[in-house]
Protein backbone atom coordinates (compact mmCIF):
# COMPACT_ATOMS: atom_id res chain seq x y z
CA UNK A 1 0.00 0.00 0.00
CA UNK A 2 1.54 3.29 -1.12
CA UNK A 3 2.32 6.02 1.43
CA UNK A 4 2.42 9.48 -0.14
CA UNK A 5 3.44 12.88 1.07
CA UNK A 6 1.04 15.77 0.48
CA UNK A 7 3.00 16.86 -2.60
CA UNK A 8 3.10 13.31 -3.97
CA UNK A 9 -0.67 13.03 -3.60
CA UNK A 10 -1.17 16.34 -5.39
CA UNK A 11 0.97 14.99 -8.24
CA UNK A 12 -1.15 11.83 -8.36
CA UNK A 13 -4.33 13.89 -8.50
CA UNK A 14 -2.86 15.99 -11.31
CA UNK A 15 -2.07 12.80 -13.21
CA UNK A 16 -5.64 11.60 -12.66
CA UNK A 17 -7.02 14.88 -14.00
CA UNK A 18 -4.75 14.66 -17.07
CA UNK A 19 -6.34 11.26 -17.76
CA UNK A 20 -9.89 12.52 -17.40
CA UNK A 21 -10.50 11.77 -13.71
CA UNK A 22 -11.15 15.30 -12.53
CA UNK A 23 -11.48 16.78 -9.07
CA UNK A 24 -15.30 16.64 -9.24
CA UNK A 25 -15.21 12.85 -9.68
CA UNK A 26 -12.58 12.40 -6.95
CA UNK A 27 -14.61 14.57 -4.59
CA UNK A 28 -17.81 12.64 -5.28
CA UNK A 29 -16.06 9.35 -4.55
CA UNK A 30 -14.46 10.72 -1.38
CA UNK A 31 -17.68 12.29 -0.10
CA UNK A 32 -19.72 9.14 -0.68
CA UNK A 33 -17.24 6.97 1.23
CA UNK A 34 -17.02 9.45 4.11
CA UNK A 35 -20.82 9.51 4.36
CA UNK A 36 -20.94 5.71 4.38
CA UNK A 37 -18.41 5.52 7.20
CA UNK A 38 -20.36 8.12 9.18
CA UNK A 39 -23.53 6.03 8.91
CA UNK A 40 -21.63 2.93 10.02
CA UNK A 41 -20.61 4.80 13.17
CA UNK A 42 -23.78 6.77 13.93
CA UNK A 43 -26.49 4.41 12.69
CA UNK A 44 -29.46 5.05 10.40
CA UNK A 45 -30.93 8.55 9.99
CA UNK A 46 -28.50 10.29 12.37
CA UNK A 47 -28.09 13.97 13.12
CA UNK A 48 -24.61 14.79 11.78
CA UNK A 49 -22.39 17.84 12.21
CA UNK A 50 -20.07 18.47 9.25
CA UNK A 51 -17.10 20.81 9.83
CA UNK A 52 -15.91 22.10 6.46
CA UNK A 53 -12.79 24.16 5.85
CA UNK A 54 -11.76 26.39 2.94
CA UNK A 55 -9.93 23.87 0.73
CA UNK A 56 -10.66 20.70 -1.20
CA UNK A 57 -10.92 18.81 2.10
CA UNK A 58 -13.85 21.10 2.95
CA UNK A 59 -15.32 20.20 -0.43
CA UNK A 60 -15.09 16.51 0.50
CA UNK A 61 -17.04 17.30 3.67
CA UNK A 62 -19.71 19.26 1.79
CA UNK A 63 -20.07 16.37 -0.66
CA UNK A 64 -20.44 13.95 2.25
CA UNK A 65 -23.13 16.24 3.68
CA UNK A 66 -25.06 16.07 0.40
CA UNK A 67 -24.83 12.27 0.30
CA UNK A 68 -25.95 12.05 3.93
CA UNK A 69 -29.05 14.11 3.12
CA UNK A 70 -29.91 11.65 0.38
CA UNK A 71 -29.49 8.78 2.80
CA UNK A 72 -31.95 10.22 5.30
CA UNK A 73 -29.61 11.96 7.74
CA UNK A 74 -30.22 15.36 9.30
CA UNK A 75 -27.24 17.54 8.38
CA UNK A 76 -25.80 20.59 10.10
CA UNK A 77 -22.80 22.24 8.39
CA UNK A 78 -20.32 24.36 10.34
CA UNK A 79 -18.58 26.24 7.52
CA UNK A 80 -15.21 27.41 8.83
CA UNK A 81 -14.51 29.52 5.76
CA UNK A 82 -15.83 32.42 3.76
CA UNK A 83 -17.89 30.82 0.96
CA UNK A 84 -16.21 33.20 -1.44
CA UNK A 85 -12.85 31.53 -0.70
CA UNK A 86 -14.06 28.13 -1.88
CA UNK A 87 -12.59 27.19 -5.25
CA UNK A 88 -13.20 24.69 -8.01
CA UNK A 89 -15.10 21.55 -7.10
CA UNK A 90 -15.51 22.71 -3.49
CA UNK A 91 -17.31 25.87 -4.66
CA UNK A 92 -19.60 23.72 -6.80
CA UNK A 93 -20.47 21.48 -3.84
CA UNK A 94 -21.32 24.50 -1.69
CA UNK A 95 -23.51 25.96 -4.45
CA UNK A 96 -25.48 22.70 -4.65
CA UNK A 97 -25.79 22.25 -0.91
CA UNK A 98 -26.92 25.78 -0.09
CA UNK A 99 -29.98 25.25 -2.31
CA UNK A 100 -31.24 22.57 0.08
CA UNK A 101 -33.66 23.85 2.71
CA UNK A 102 -32.97 20.79 4.85
CA UNK A 103 -29.39 21.83 5.68
CA UNK A 104 -28.74 23.83 8.84
CA UNK A 105 -25.74 26.19 8.68
CA UNK A 106 -23.40 27.71 11.25
CA UNK A 107 -20.89 30.38 10.26
CA UNK A 108 -17.24 30.18 11.29
CA UNK A 109 -17.62 32.47 14.30
CA UNK A 110 -20.76 30.75 15.55
CA UNK A 111 -21.36 27.60 17.58
CA UNK A 112 -23.66 24.81 16.32
CA UNK A 113 -26.60 23.74 18.42
CA UNK A 114 -26.57 20.05 19.24
CA UNK A 115 -27.06 17.39 20.20
CA UNK A 116 -25.55 15.37 17.33
CA UNK A 117 -25.08 11.66 16.75
CA UNK A 118 -21.77 12.08 14.97
CA UNK A 119 -19.43 14.53 13.27
CA UNK A 120 -17.29 14.76 10.15
CA UNK A 121 -13.99 16.63 10.30
CA UNK A 122 -13.24 18.10 6.86
CA UNK A 123 -11.40 21.24 7.90
CA UNK A 124 -7.87 20.75 6.55
CA UNK A 125 -6.74 17.24 5.56
CA UNK A 126 -3.29 17.50 3.96
CA UNK A 127 -3.49 21.27 3.43
CA UNK A 128 -2.61 22.30 6.98
CA UNK A 129 0.14 24.90 7.32
CA UNK A 130 1.35 25.99 10.76
CA UNK A 131 -0.55 25.55 14.00
CA UNK A 132 -4.30 25.59 14.42
CA UNK A 133 -5.69 28.90 15.61
CA UNK A 134 -8.83 31.03 15.67
CA UNK A 135 -12.11 29.43 14.69
CA UNK A 136 -10.42 26.14 13.69
CA UNK A 137 -8.87 25.75 17.13
CA UNK A 138 -12.22 26.63 18.72
CA UNK A 139 -13.86 23.92 16.59
CA UNK A 140 -11.32 21.35 17.78
CA UNK A 141 -12.04 22.27 21.40
CA UNK A 142 -15.77 21.94 20.71
CA UNK A 143 -15.25 18.41 19.37
CA UNK A 144 -13.08 17.54 22.36
CA UNK A 145 -15.88 18.61 24.69
CA UNK A 146 -18.70 16.81 22.86
CA UNK A 147 -16.76 13.53 22.27
CA UNK A 148 -18.90 12.64 19.29
CA UNK A 149 -18.22 9.59 17.10
CA UNK A 150 -16.12 11.27 14.44
CA UNK A 151 -15.00 10.52 10.88
CA UNK A 152 -11.98 12.45 9.63
CA UNK A 153 -11.74 13.20 5.91
CA UNK A 154 -8.25 12.08 4.84
CA UNK A 155 -6.49 13.19 8.07
CA UNK A 156 -7.67 14.53 11.42
CA UNK A 157 -7.30 18.30 11.33
CA UNK A 158 -4.19 19.30 13.27
CA UNK A 159 -2.15 16.28 12.17
CA UNK A 160 0.61 17.22 9.72
CA UNK A 161 0.39 14.95 6.70
CA UNK A 162 4.12 14.48 6.12
CA UNK A 163 5.36 14.12 9.70
CA UNK A 164 2.54 13.06 12.02
CA UNK A 165 3.34 16.09 14.20
CA UNK A 166 0.48 17.85 15.99
CA UNK A 167 -0.22 21.49 15.16
CA UNK A 168 -0.74 22.57 18.75
CA UNK A 169 -4.03 20.67 18.90
CA UNK A 170 -5.77 18.09 16.72
CA UNK A 171 -9.09 16.37 16.19
CA UNK A 172 -9.18 12.88 17.68
CA UNK A 173 -11.06 10.74 15.16
CA UNK A 174 -12.95 7.53 15.73
CA UNK A 175 -12.29 6.58 12.12
CA UNK A 176 -10.17 8.22 9.42
CA UNK A 177 -10.88 7.76 5.71
CA UNK A 178 -7.47 7.99 3.99
CA UNK A 179 -8.10 9.35 0.50
CA UNK A 180 -6.11 8.04 -2.46
CA UNK A 181 -3.28 6.60 -0.37
CA UNK A 182 -1.97 6.52 3.16
CA UNK A 183 0.06 9.51 4.33
CA UNK A 184 2.97 9.52 6.80
CA UNK A 185 0.64 11.22 9.30
CA UNK A 186 -1.46 8.04 9.36
CA UNK A 187 1.53 5.92 10.41
CA UNK A 188 3.92 8.23 12.28
CA UNK A 189 3.34 9.00 15.94
CA UNK A 190 1.83 11.02 17.51
CA UNK A 191 -0.46 11.55 14.50
CA UNK A 192 -1.27 7.85 14.32
CA UNK A 193 -2.81 8.07 17.79
CA UNK A 194 -5.33 10.67 16.57
CA UNK A 195 -6.53 8.70 13.54
CA UNK A 196 -8.48 5.95 15.26
CA UNK A 197 -9.37 3.18 12.83
CA UNK A 198 -7.97 3.88 9.37
CA UNK A 199 -9.80 2.85 6.21
CA UNK A 200 -8.52 3.50 2.69
CA UNK A 201 -10.61 4.95 -0.14
CA UNK A 202 -8.36 4.66 -3.23
CA UNK A 203 -10.52 7.08 -5.27
CA UNK A 204 -9.94 5.07 -8.43
CA UNK A 205 -6.34 6.26 -8.75
CA UNK A 206 -4.28 3.91 -10.91
CA UNK A 207 -1.05 2.48 -9.41
CA UNK A 208 0.94 4.15 -12.20
CA UNK A 209 -0.15 7.56 -10.92
CA UNK A 210 1.37 6.75 -7.52
CA UNK A 211 4.66 5.30 -8.77
CA UNK A 212 6.57 8.45 -7.83
CA UNK A 213 5.80 7.81 -4.13
CA UNK A 214 8.91 6.32 -2.51
CA UNK A 215 7.22 4.88 0.61
CA UNK A 216 5.08 1.78 0.80
CA UNK A 217 3.45 0.20 3.82
CA UNK A 218 4.50 -3.43 4.30
CA UNK A 219 1.39 -5.47 5.01
CA UNK A 220 2.44 -9.10 4.87
CA UNK A 221 5.25 -11.58 4.35
CA UNK A 222 6.40 -12.67 0.91
CA UNK A 223 5.58 -16.31 0.30
CA UNK A 224 8.18 -18.78 -0.95
CA UNK A 225 7.06 -22.13 -2.25
CA UNK A 226 9.36 -25.03 -1.40
CA UNK A 227 8.53 -28.60 -2.50
CA UNK A 228 7.56 -30.90 0.40
CA UNK A 229 10.41 -33.22 -0.59
CA UNK A 230 13.02 -30.54 0.12
CA UNK A 231 15.77 -31.22 2.65
CA UNK A 232 17.43 -28.78 5.00
CA UNK A 233 19.76 -27.62 2.24
CA UNK A 234 16.82 -25.97 0.48
CA UNK A 235 16.42 -23.61 3.43
CA UNK A 236 19.96 -22.33 3.47
CA UNK A 237 22.85 -22.20 5.92
CA UNK A 238 23.10 -19.18 8.20
CA UNK A 239 26.47 -18.50 9.79
CA UNK A 240 26.33 -16.12 12.75
CA UNK A 241 29.53 -14.54 14.04
CA UNK A 242 28.60 -13.02 17.37
CA UNK A 243 29.08 -12.90 21.10
CA UNK A 244 31.80 -12.21 23.63
CA UNK A 245 32.54 -13.03 27.24
CA UNK A 246 30.48 -10.01 28.34
CA UNK A 247 27.56 -10.67 25.95
CA UNK A 248 27.07 -14.38 25.34
CA UNK A 249 23.29 -14.17 25.30
CA UNK A 250 23.17 -11.92 22.22
CA UNK A 251 24.84 -14.61 20.13
CA UNK A 252 22.41 -17.31 21.24
CA UNK A 253 19.38 -15.08 20.70
CA UNK A 254 20.53 -14.37 17.15
CA UNK A 255 20.97 -18.12 16.60
CA UNK A 256 17.50 -18.75 17.99
CA UNK A 257 16.10 -16.13 15.65
CA UNK A 258 17.75 -17.85 12.70
CA UNK A 259 16.41 -21.30 13.66
CA UNK A 260 12.89 -19.98 14.25
CA UNK A 261 13.19 -17.91 11.07
CA UNK A 262 13.49 -21.10 9.06
CA UNK A 263 17.23 -21.50 8.50
CA UNK A 264 17.95 -25.07 7.34
CA UNK A 265 21.27 -25.12 9.18
CA UNK A 266 22.44 -22.54 11.68
CA UNK A 267 26.09 -22.17 12.67
CA UNK A 268 27.21 -20.03 15.59
CA UNK A 269 30.85 -19.06 15.32
CA UNK A 270 32.16 -17.54 18.55
CA UNK A 271 34.70 -17.79 21.33
CA UNK A 272 34.67 -20.74 23.73
CA UNK A 273 33.17 -18.75 26.59
CA UNK A 274 30.08 -18.11 24.46
CA UNK A 275 29.73 -21.60 23.04
CA UNK A 276 29.80 -23.08 26.52
CA UNK A 277 27.04 -20.80 27.74
CA UNK A 278 24.10 -22.45 29.43
CA UNK A 279 21.69 -21.07 26.83
CA UNK A 280 23.18 -23.36 24.17
CA UNK A 281 20.80 -24.95 21.67
CA UNK A 282 21.54 -28.45 20.36
CA UNK A 283 20.00 -27.46 17.01
CA UNK A 284 22.84 -24.99 16.41
CA UNK A 285 26.25 -26.04 15.11
CA UNK A 286 29.01 -24.54 17.26
CA UNK A 287 32.19 -23.33 15.57
CA UNK A 288 34.84 -22.15 18.02
CA UNK A 289 36.92 -19.11 17.14
CA UNK A 290 40.14 -17.79 18.61
CA UNK A 291 39.73 -15.03 21.17
CA UNK A 292 41.75 -11.86 21.50
CA UNK A 293 41.84 -9.48 24.43
CA UNK A 294 39.18 -10.04 27.08
CA UNK A 295 37.16 -12.79 25.44
CA UNK A 296 36.29 -11.13 22.13
CA UNK A 297 36.52 -12.67 18.66
CA UNK A 298 39.81 -12.17 16.82
CA UNK A 299 38.74 -11.11 13.29
CA UNK A 300 42.16 -12.01 11.86
CA UNK A 301 41.27 -15.72 12.14
CA UNK A 302 38.05 -15.39 10.14
CA UNK A 303 39.27 -17.02 6.96
CA UNK A 304 37.28 -18.73 4.20
CA UNK A 305 36.88 -21.91 6.28
CA UNK A 306 34.53 -20.13 8.68
CA UNK A 307 32.15 -19.15 5.88
CA UNK A 308 32.60 -21.94 3.33
CA UNK A 309 29.16 -23.48 3.90
CA UNK A 310 27.24 -20.22 4.43
CA UNK A 311 24.47 -18.97 2.18
CA UNK A 312 24.14 -15.89 4.41
CA UNK A 313 26.20 -14.39 7.23
CA UNK A 314 25.23 -12.34 10.29
CA UNK A 315 27.95 -10.39 12.12
CA UNK A 316 27.64 -8.23 15.18
CA UNK A 317 25.34 -9.17 18.07
CA UNK A 318 27.28 -9.01 21.32
CA UNK A 319 30.75 -8.60 19.75
CA UNK A 320 31.58 -6.00 22.41
CA UNK A 321 33.64 -2.87 21.84
CA UNK A 322 36.01 -2.97 18.88
CA UNK A 323 39.21 -0.88 18.93
CA UNK A 324 40.60 0.89 15.86
CA UNK A 325 42.85 -2.03 14.90
CA UNK A 326 39.97 -4.46 15.27
CA UNK A 327 37.71 -2.26 13.15
CA UNK A 328 40.18 -2.36 10.26
CA UNK A 329 40.39 -6.14 10.53
CA UNK A 330 36.62 -6.55 10.63
CA UNK A 331 36.26 -4.28 7.61
CA UNK A 332 38.62 -6.58 5.72
CA UNK A 333 36.35 -9.51 6.61
CA UNK A 334 33.28 -7.67 5.29
CA UNK A 335 34.93 -6.76 2.00
CA UNK A 336 36.21 -10.28 1.46
CA UNK A 337 32.81 -11.96 1.89
CA UNK A 338 30.87 -12.86 -1.24
CA UNK A 339 27.82 -13.97 0.76
CA UNK A 340 24.79 -11.85 1.69
CA UNK A 341 25.74 -10.10 4.93
CA UNK A 342 23.76 -8.67 7.86
CA UNK A 343 25.60 -6.17 10.06
CA UNK A 344 24.03 -5.49 13.43
CA UNK A 345 24.97 -3.87 16.75
CA UNK A 346 28.76 -3.90 17.28
CA UNK A 347 29.19 -5.18 13.75
CA UNK A 348 28.23 -1.69 12.55
CA UNK A 349 31.16 0.00 14.29
CA UNK A 350 33.79 -0.70 11.60
CA UNK A 351 31.80 1.30 9.02
CA UNK A 352 31.06 4.34 11.21
CA UNK A 353 31.95 7.44 9.24
CA UNK A 354 32.99 5.40 6.17
CA UNK A 355 29.76 3.98 4.84
CA UNK A 356 30.85 4.34 1.23
CA UNK A 357 33.37 1.52 1.63
CA UNK A 358 30.49 -0.96 1.73
CA UNK A 359 29.84 -0.24 -1.95
CA UNK A 360 32.96 -2.34 -2.62
CA UNK A 361 31.39 -5.46 -1.09
CA UNK A 362 30.95 -8.28 -3.64
CA UNK A 363 27.65 -9.38 -2.06
CA UNK A 364 24.44 -7.73 -0.83
CA UNK A 365 24.49 -6.04 2.57
CA UNK A 366 21.75 -5.24 5.09
CA UNK A 367 22.41 -2.88 8.01
CA UNK A 368 20.10 -3.00 11.06
CA UNK A 369 20.75 0.08 13.25
CA UNK A 370 18.49 1.76 15.76
CA UNK A 371 18.42 5.58 15.90
CA UNK A 372 21.52 5.85 18.13
CA UNK A 373 23.55 3.54 15.89
CA UNK A 374 22.29 5.38 12.80
CA UNK A 375 23.62 8.59 14.32
CA UNK A 376 27.04 7.03 14.87
CA UNK A 377 27.10 5.75 11.29
CA UNK A 378 26.38 9.27 10.03
CA UNK A 379 28.46 11.15 12.60
CA UNK A 380 25.56 13.18 13.97
CA UNK A 381 22.64 12.82 16.34
CA UNK A 382 19.55 11.17 14.85
CA UNK A 383 16.39 11.93 16.81
CA UNK A 384 13.90 9.19 17.65
CA UNK A 385 10.98 10.78 15.78
CA UNK A 386 9.88 9.07 12.58
CA UNK A 387 10.79 11.82 10.06
CA UNK A 388 14.36 12.02 11.44
CA UNK A 389 14.79 8.24 11.37
CA UNK A 390 13.35 8.06 7.85
CA UNK A 391 15.81 10.66 6.58
CA UNK A 392 18.69 8.85 8.28
CA UNK A 393 17.72 5.46 6.83
CA UNK A 394 17.58 6.91 3.32
CA UNK A 395 20.93 8.67 3.68
CA UNK A 396 22.68 5.57 5.05
CA UNK A 397 21.26 3.44 2.23
CA UNK A 398 22.29 5.93 -0.45
CA UNK A 399 25.82 6.35 0.89
CA UNK A 400 26.50 2.68 1.60
CA UNK A 401 24.68 1.00 -1.26
CA UNK A 402 23.17 -1.31 1.38
CA UNK A 403 19.59 -1.99 2.38
CA UNK A 404 18.94 -0.36 5.77
CA UNK A 405 16.47 -1.76 8.30
CA UNK A 406 16.18 1.08 10.81
CA UNK A 407 14.49 -0.24 13.93
CA UNK A 408 11.83 1.67 15.84
CA UNK A 409 8.14 2.46 15.45
CA UNK A 410 7.56 2.53 12.61
CA UNK A 411 10.47 0.48 11.27
CA UNK A 412 11.88 1.65 7.93
CA UNK A 413 13.48 -0.53 5.26
CA UNK A 414 15.33 1.82 2.90
CA UNK A 415 16.85 0.66 -0.37
CA UNK A 416 19.76 2.53 -1.99
CA UNK A 417 17.61 3.37 -5.03
CA UNK A 418 15.19 5.33 -2.84
CA UNK A 419 12.31 2.97 -2.10
CA UNK A 420 11.26 2.75 1.57
CA UNK A 421 9.11 0.06 3.19
CA UNK A 422 7.22 1.15 6.31
CA UNK A 423 6.33 -1.40 9.02
CA UNK A 424 4.00 0.16 11.57
CA UNK A 425 3.12 -3.02 13.48
CA UNK A 426 4.58 -4.07 16.83
CA UNK A 427 4.68 -2.21 20.09
CA UNK A 428 6.26 -1.90 23.53
CA UNK A 429 6.78 -5.65 23.85
CA UNK A 430 9.72 -5.24 21.44
CA UNK A 431 11.34 -2.56 23.61
CA UNK A 432 13.40 -5.14 25.48
CA UNK A 433 17.01 -6.23 25.34
CA UNK A 434 17.70 -9.06 22.92
CA UNK A 435 14.80 -8.57 20.51
CA UNK A 436 17.15 -6.87 18.03
CA UNK A 437 19.49 -9.88 18.18
CA UNK A 438 16.53 -12.13 17.34
CA UNK A 439 15.71 -9.91 14.39
CA UNK A 440 19.25 -10.04 12.97
CA UNK A 441 19.31 -13.83 13.15
CA UNK A 442 15.89 -14.12 11.52
CA UNK A 443 17.01 -11.74 8.78
CA UNK A 444 20.06 -13.88 8.13
CA UNK A 445 17.74 -16.88 7.78
CA UNK A 446 15.61 -15.11 5.15
CA UNK A 447 18.70 -14.22 3.13
CA UNK A 448 19.96 -17.79 3.49
CA UNK A 449 16.68 -19.07 2.08
CA UNK A 450 17.17 -17.04 -1.08
CA UNK A 451 15.25 -13.81 -0.55
CA UNK A 452 16.88 -10.70 -1.99
CA UNK A 453 18.05 -8.09 0.50
CA UNK A 454 15.08 -5.71 0.43
CA UNK A 455 12.27 -8.31 0.52
CA UNK A 456 14.21 -10.26 3.16
CA UNK A 457 14.45 -7.17 5.36
CA UNK A 458 10.77 -6.25 4.91
CA UNK A 459 9.66 -9.84 5.49
CA UNK A 460 11.75 -10.09 8.66
CA UNK A 461 10.68 -6.72 10.08
CA UNK A 462 7.01 -7.53 9.49
CA UNK A 463 7.27 -11.03 10.99
CA UNK A 464 9.30 -9.74 13.95
CA UNK A 465 6.62 -7.12 14.65
CA UNK A 466 3.95 -9.79 14.22
CA UNK A 467 5.68 -12.06 16.72
CA UNK A 468 5.77 -9.15 19.13
CA UNK A 469 2.05 -8.55 18.64
CA UNK A 470 1.35 -12.22 19.40
CA UNK A 471 3.39 -11.90 22.57
CA UNK A 472 1.47 -8.74 23.50
CA UNK A 473 -1.72 -10.80 23.53
CA UNK A 474 -0.18 -12.58 26.52
CA UNK A 475 1.58 -9.66 28.21
CA UNK A 476 2.17 -5.98 27.46
CA UNK A 477 5.68 -5.97 28.88
CA UNK A 478 7.99 -8.42 30.64
CA UNK A 479 8.26 -11.00 27.86
CA UNK A 480 11.54 -12.67 26.91
CA UNK A 481 13.29 -11.93 23.62
CA UNK A 482 13.47 -15.70 23.19
CA UNK A 483 9.65 -15.75 23.27
CA UNK A 484 9.60 -13.32 20.35
CA UNK A 485 11.87 -15.74 18.49
CA UNK A 486 9.63 -18.69 19.31
CA UNK A 487 6.60 -16.87 17.90
CA UNK A 488 8.27 -16.15 14.54
CA UNK A 489 6.92 -19.33 12.87
CA UNK A 490 3.36 -18.25 13.69
CA UNK A 491 4.05 -14.72 12.43
CA UNK A 492 5.48 -16.17 9.22
CA UNK A 493 2.33 -18.24 8.74
CA UNK A 494 3.93 -21.61 9.40
CA UNK A 495 1.61 -22.68 12.22
CA UNK A 496 -1.45 -24.62 11.11
CA UNK A 497 -3.65 -22.38 13.27
CA UNK A 498 -1.89 -19.11 12.38
RAGITA-V14187 format. One line per field, one symbol per residue. ss: DSSP state (@ for helix, = for strand, . for the rest). A space follows every 50 residues. Layout:
ss: ???
//
This chain:
ss: .==..@@@@@@@@@@@@@....@@@@@@@@@@@@@@@@@@@@....==== ==...@@@@@@@@@@@@@@@...======...@@@..@@@@@@@@@@@.. ...===...........=====..@@@......@@@@@@@@@@@@@...= ===.....=......=........=====..=.@@@@...@@@@@.==== =.....@@@@....===..............@@@@.=====......@@@ @@@@@@@@@@....======.@@@@.........====..==...==.@@ @..@@@@....====........@@@@@@@@@@@@@...====.@@@@@@ @...@@@@@@....===...@@@@@@@@.......@@@@@@@@@@@@@@@ ..====....====.....====....@@@....@@@@@@@@@@@@@@.. ..@@@@@@@@@@@@@@@@@@@@........@@@@@@.@@@@.......
//
